[in-house]
Amino acid sequence: MADSILAETEKVLYDVEDHLAHVTINRPDKLNAMDSETYAALSAAWREFQADEDAWVAIVSGTGDRAFSAGADLEEAVEPGTVEWPEFWRTQEEQILNNGLEIWKPVIAAVDGYCLAGGTTLLLATDIRIAGESAEFGLSEVKRGILPGNGGTQRAARQLPYTAAMEILLTGDHVDAERAAEWGLVNRVVPDDEVMDTAEEFAARILSNGPLAVQAVKELAIRGRNMSLSDAMRLEESFQYHLLQSEDAKEGVTAFAEDREPNYQNQ
């Protein structure tokens, strides 16, 4: 792997098979809470996924069935009895999916158990979200006198109905999977033992499409939110022009004419 931190620690696992990457937070004894080393490894995993031309879709999850992630590991990030926050600030500085790193490949979240604080912030940076029936969500930072960093306040307000965003941000309370689905925080709620299978089914459906087109669609959808409609449509036209020059676009049309499944090469 290009990033040595991934080889040096097992706090984040990364592997790719058949164009599908699995990014796994691997601290089950800590409810997959993230200390500075975990954040660094997670950053390395996302950079690996971003650069790997053979990885077209990612699923992010946590080891075990108790938690996707309980957020930043405050026990290790803050020294009791002091007002020093050096390790906590390191968790805010890493270039990760929800903080500064632009990844236009689709990312699916597979959520078991607790998805709290930085876990929910990470969730908000994914594209498709599958939750188990017993999953719980929350941006609980205000209960500790801090705020949801790494984009938590901004993405919650943009992605959820205003009243829902204010409830989860201001109370810090947990919400169950059913409520999260009602708000649009997750796409599907499934039995706990079907979470990963469902996430992989979504991944397979995306992987059957042209990878360049999928990445272009994601980038346009995200960039266009901060543009006027006319400017966003001009950008869309530009992307379409370049996409039509690709081998994958030619393959897609040819496969349709020949009544067969396309064989995309990400070219």
DOVEX-630704 format. One record per residue (C-alpha): residue in three letters; x, y, z; residue number from 1. Coordinates in Angstrom, 2 decimals, decimal comma, m for minus. Each point is the difference from the previous one (the first is absolute). Layout:
N
   rest      east     north        up    nr
    ALA         X         Y         Z   NUM
...
END
This chain:
267
   rest      east     north        up    nr
    MET      0,00      0,00      0,00     1
    ALA      1,12      3,50     m0,76     2
    ASP     m0,60      1,25      3,56     3
    SER      2,22     m1,72      2,56     4
    ILE     m2,34      0,86      2,89     5
    LEU     m2,44     m2,60     m1,34     6
    ALA      2,69     m2,65      0,18     7
    GLU      1,10      1,10      3,48     8
    THR     m3,39     m0,04      1,73     9
    GLU     m3,07     m2,20      0,01    10
    LYS     m2,31      2,75      1,23    11
    VAL     m1,26      0,47     m3,57    12
    LEU     m0,19     m2,83     m2,52    13
    TYR     m0,02      0,56     m3,76    14
    ASP     m0,42     m2,55     m2,77    15
    VAL     m1,29     m0,10     m3,57    16
    GLU     m1,60     m2,84     m1,94    17
    ASP     m1,90      0,17     m3,28    18
    HIS      0,14      3,82     m0,03    19
    LEU     m1,60      0,19      3,47    20
    ALA      2,05      1,48      2,85    21
    HIS     m0,76     m0,71      3,65    22
    VAL      1,10      2,63      2,51    23
    THR     m0,47     m1,36      3,52    24
    ILE      0,55      1,82      3,29    25
    ASN      1,46     m2,75      2,16    26
    ARG     m0,20      0,88      3,70    27
    PRO     m2,97     m2,10      1,15    28
    ASP      1,13      0,09      3,65    29
    LYS     m0,34      3,82     m0,17    30
    LEU     m3,28      0,00     m1,95    31
    ASN      2,18      0,90     m3,00    32
    ALA      0,73      3,40      1,54    33
    MET      2,74      1,85     m1,86    34
    ASP      3,22      1,21      1,59    35
    SER      2,62      1,99     m1,91    36
    GLU      1,64     m3,15     m1,39    37
    THR     m3,36     m1,27     m1,25    38
    TYR     m0,73      3,32     m1,68    39
    ALA      3,42     m0,09     m1,68    40
    ALA     m0,58     m3,55     m1,21    41
    LEU     m3,50      0,88     m1,19    42
    SER      1,44      2,92     m1,94    43
    ALA      2,53     m2,35     m1,59    44
    ALA     m2,75     m2,45     m0,95    45
    TRP     m2,05      2,71     m1,69    46
    ARG      3,06      1,24     m1,92    47
    GLU      0,69     m3,58     m1,08    48
    PHE     m3,60     m0,36     m1,22    49
    GLN      0,12      3,38     m1,73    50
    ALA      3,15     m0,92     m1,95    51
    ASP     m0,75     m3,67     m0,75    52
    GLU     m1,33     m0,27     m3,55    53
    ASP     m1,15     m3,57      0,72    54
    ALA     m2,23      1,11      2,91    55
    TRP     m3,29      1,45     m1,25    56
    VAL     m2,28     m0,13      3,06    57
    ALA      0,70     m0,16      3,74    58
    ILE     m1,91     m1,31      2,99    59
    VAL      0,96      1,47      3,38    60
    SER     m0,93     m1,87      3,16    61
    GLY      1,14     m0,81      3,53    62
    THR      1,19     m3,34      1,31    63
    GLY     m2,56     m1,93      2,02    64
    ASP     m3,69      0,61      0,52    65
    ARG      0,11      2,49      2,89    66
    ALA      1,04      3,14     m1,86    67
    PHE      0,71      1,57     m3,36    68
    SER      1,99      2,58      1,99    69
    ALA     m0,59      1,81      3,27    70
    GLY      1,99      2,98     m1,31    71
    ALA      3,24      1,48      1,27    72
    ASP      1,62     m1,90      2,87    73
    LEU     m0,12      2,78      2,59    74
    GLU      1,59     m2,23      2,64    75
    GLU      3,21      0,00     m2,02    76
    ALA     m0,38      3,43     m1,60    77
    VAL     m0,33      2,05      3,19    78
    GLU      2,08     m0,29      3,16    79
    PRO     m2,27      0,02      3,07    80
    GLY      0,32      3,04      2,24    81
    THR      1,54      2,21     m2,68    82
    VAL     m1,25      2,42     m2,62    83
    GLU      2,50     m1,20     m2,60    84
    TRP     m1,42     m1,52     m3,19    85
    PRO      3,00     m0,94     m2,18    86
    GLU     m1,16     m3,49     m0,94    87
    PHE     m3,58      1,17     m0,52    88
    TRP      1,15      2,65     m2,47    89
    ARG      1,91     m2,66     m1,92    90
    THR     m3,32     m1,76     m0,64    91
    GLN     m1,23      3,22     m1,63    92
    GLU      3,07      0,49     m2,20    93
    GLU      0,13     m3,23     m2,00    94
    GLN     m1,15      0,22     m3,61    95
    ILE     m2,80     m2,54      0,14    96
    LEU     m3,20     m0,65     m1,93    97
    ASN     m1,97      2,50      2,05    98
    ASN      2,79      2,56      0,29    99
    GLY      1,76      1,33     m3,09   100
    LEU      0,40     m3,12     m2,15   101
    GLU     m1,99     m0,01     m3,23   102
    ILE     m0,93     m3,51     m1,09   103
    TRP     m2,40     m0,27     m2,91   104
    LYS     m0,30     m3,78      0,18   105
    PRO     m3,13     m1,18      1,84   106
    VAL      0,32     m0,86      3,68   107
    ILE     m2,59     m2,18      1,75   108
    ALA     m0,32     m0,13      3,80   109
    ALA     m0,95     m3,28      1,69   110
    VAL     m1,14      0,91      3,51   111
    ASP     m0,29     m2,43      2,90   112
    GLY     m0,70      1,23      3,52   113
    TYR      1,18      3,40      1,16   114
    CYS      0,75      2,71     m2,57   115
    LEU      0,74      3,00      2,17   116
    ALA      1,84      3,33     m0,11   117
    GLY      2,88     m0,42     m2,48   118
    GLY     m1,62     m3,22     m1,18   119
    THR     m3,07      1,94     m1,12   120
    THR      2,22      2,71     m1,48   121
    LEU      1,69     m2,70     m2,07   122
    LEU     m3,42     m1,40     m0,94   123
    LEU     m1,06      3,43     m1,29   124
    ALA      2,93     m0,07     m2,44   125
    THR     m1,12     m3,27     m1,61   126
    ASP     m2,40     m0,39     m2,91   127
    ILE     m2,19     m2,99      0,85   128
    ARG     m0,68     m1,17      3,56   129
    ILE     m1,26     m3,38      1,20   130
    ALA     m0,91     m0,36      3,68   131
    GLY     m0,88     m2,94      2,16   132
    GLU     m3,24      0,08      1,98   133
    SER      1,89      0,50      3,27   134
    ALA      2,20      2,84     m1,27   135
    GLU      0,04      3,27      1,94   136
    PHE      1,12      3,37     m1,31   137
    GLY      0,96      3,26      1,65   138
    LEU      2,18      3,08     m0,11   139
    SER      0,69      0,01      3,72   140
    GLU      2,86      2,49      0,13   141
    VAL     m2,05      2,75      1,68   142
    LYS     m0,37     m2,29      3,03   143
    ARG      3,78      0,30      0,39   144
    GLY      0,07      3,76     m0,54   145
    ILE      1,44     m0,23     m3,52   146
    LEU     m1,47     m0,07     m3,51   147
    PRO     m0,17     m2,57     m2,81   148
    GLY      3,17      0,76     m1,96   149
    ASN      1,14     m1,27     m3,38   150
    GLY     m3,13      1,44     m1,63   151
    GLY     m2,57     m1,40      2,41   152
    THR     m1,98      3,20      0,51   153
    GLN      0,10      0,91     m3,69   154
    ARG     m0,94     m3,33     m1,52   155
    ALA     m2,78     m0,66      2,50   156
    ALA     m1,62      3,35     m0,81   157
    ARG      0,35     m0,58     m3,75   158
    GLN     m1,14     m3,62     m0,14   159
    LEU     m2,80     m0,19      2,57   160
    PRO     m3,23      1,96      0,38   161
    TYR      0,75      3,11      2,08   162
    THR     m1,95     m1,15      3,05   163
    ALA      1,64     m3,43     m0,07   164
    ALA      3,47      1,50     m0,32   165
    MET     m0,62      2,36      2,91   166
    GLU     m1,33     m2,82      2,16   167
    ILE      2,99     m2,26     m0,55   168
    LEU      2,51      2,87      0,24   169
    LEU     m1,38      1,87      3,00   170
    THR     m1,17     m2,83      2,25   171
    GLY      2,83     m2,43     m0,69   172
    ASP     m2,53     m2,78      0,57   173
    HIS      0,01     m3,37     m1,77   174
    VAL     m2,56     m0,83     m2,67   175
    ASP     m0,88     m3,52     m1,04   176
    ALA      0,27     m1,46     m3,50   177
    GLU     m3,69      0,46     m0,78   178
    ARG      0,16      3,72      0,82   179
    ALA      3,25      0,35     m1,96   180
    ALA     m1,72     m1,49     m3,05   181
    GLU     m2,97      2,35      0,39   182
    TRP      2,40      2,94     m0,02   183
    GLY      1,88     m1,31     m3,03   184
    LEU      3,21     m0,53      1,97   185
    VAL      0,14     m3,61     m1,27   186
    ASN     m1,28     m1,69     m3,16   187
    ARG     m1,06     m3,36      1,41   188
    VAL     m0,63     m1,62      3,36   189
    VAL      0,45     m3,77     m0,10   190
    PRO      0,36     m2,82      2,53   191
    ASP      3,34      0,27      1,77   192
    ASP      1,39     m3,14     m1,61   193
    GLU     m0,78      1,31     m3,50   194
    VAL      1,83      3,33      0,15   195
    MET      3,18     m0,97     m1,84   196
    ASP     m1,80     m2,18     m2,53   197
    THR     m2,32      2,90     m0,84   198
    ALA      2,92      2,42     m0,28   199
    GLU      1,77     m2,40     m2,36   200
    GLU     m3,18     m0,37     m2,08   201
    PHE     m0,08      3,78     m0,45   202
    ALA      3,69     m0,06     m0,89   203
    ALA     m0,60     m2,69     m2,63   204
    ARG     m2,75      2,08     m1,61   205
    ILE      2,30      3,02     m0,19   206
    LEU      2,92     m2,09     m1,25   207
    SER     m2,10     m1,18     m2,95   208
    ASN     m0,02      3,59     m1,30   209
    GLY      2,74      1,91     m1,77   210
    PRO      2,48      1,06      2,71   211
    LEU      0,97      3,26     m1,72   212
    ALA     m3,66      0,94     m0,37   213
    VAL     m0,70     m0,87      3,64   214
    GLN      2,87      2,18      1,19   215
    ALA     m1,07      2,86     m2,26   216
    VAL     m3,57     m0,18      1,28   217
    LYS      1,14      0,13      3,64   218
    GLU      2,34      2,93     m0,60   219
    LEU     m2,63      1,95     m1,93   220
    ALA     m2,68     m0,63      2,62   221
    ILE      2,26      1,24      2,80   222
    ARG      1,66      2,92     m1,76   223
    GLY     m3,28      1,14     m1,53   224
    ARG     m1,60      0,58      3,40   225
    ASN      2,18      3,07      0,47   226
    MET     m0,50      1,38     m3,51   227
    SER     m2,80      1,75     m1,84   228
    LEU     m2,14     m2,30     m2,13   229
    SER      1,30      1,50     m3,25   230
    ASP      3,65     m0,36      1,07   231
    ALA     m0,57     m3,53      1,22   232
    MET     m1,62     m0,97     m3,28   233
    ARG      2,94      1,44     m1,94   234
    LEU      2,33     m2,08      2,14   235
    GLU     m2,19     m3,04     m0,69   236
    GLU      0,32      0,60     m3,75   237
    SER      3,78      0,18      0,32   238
    PHE      0,14     m3,27      1,92   239
    GLN     m2,28     m1,66     m2,54   240
    TYR      2,19      1,10     m2,90   241
    HIS      3,11     m1,52      1,57   242
    LEU     m1,83     m3,12      1,13   243
    LEU     m1,18     m0,68     m3,57   244
    GLN      3,65     m0,23     m1,06   245
    SER      0,63     m2,90      2,40   246
    GLU      0,33     m3,65     m0,94   247
    ASP     m2,60     m0,86      2,65   248
    ALA     m2,62      2,18     m1,67   249
    LYS      0,65     m1,74     m3,31   250
    GLU     m0,18     m3,38      1,72   251
    GLY     m3,30      0,86      1,69   252
    VAL     m1,69      0,93     m3,27   253
    THR      1,49     m2,99     m1,84   254
    ALA     m1,10     m2,42      2,71   255
    PHE     m3,53      1,40     m0,14   256
    ALA     m0,12     m0,43     m3,79   257
    GLU      1,34     m3,55      0,30   258
    ASP     m2,41     m0,86      2,85   259
    ARG      2,76     m1,02      2,43   260
    GLU      1,43      1,14      3,31   261
    PRO      2,68      2,70     m0,41   262
    ASN      3,61     m0,68      0,96   263
    TYR      1,15      3,29      1,48   264
    GLN      3,71      0,68      0,49   265
    ASN     m0,04      3,40      1,74   266
    GLN      1,50      1,58     m3,13   267
END
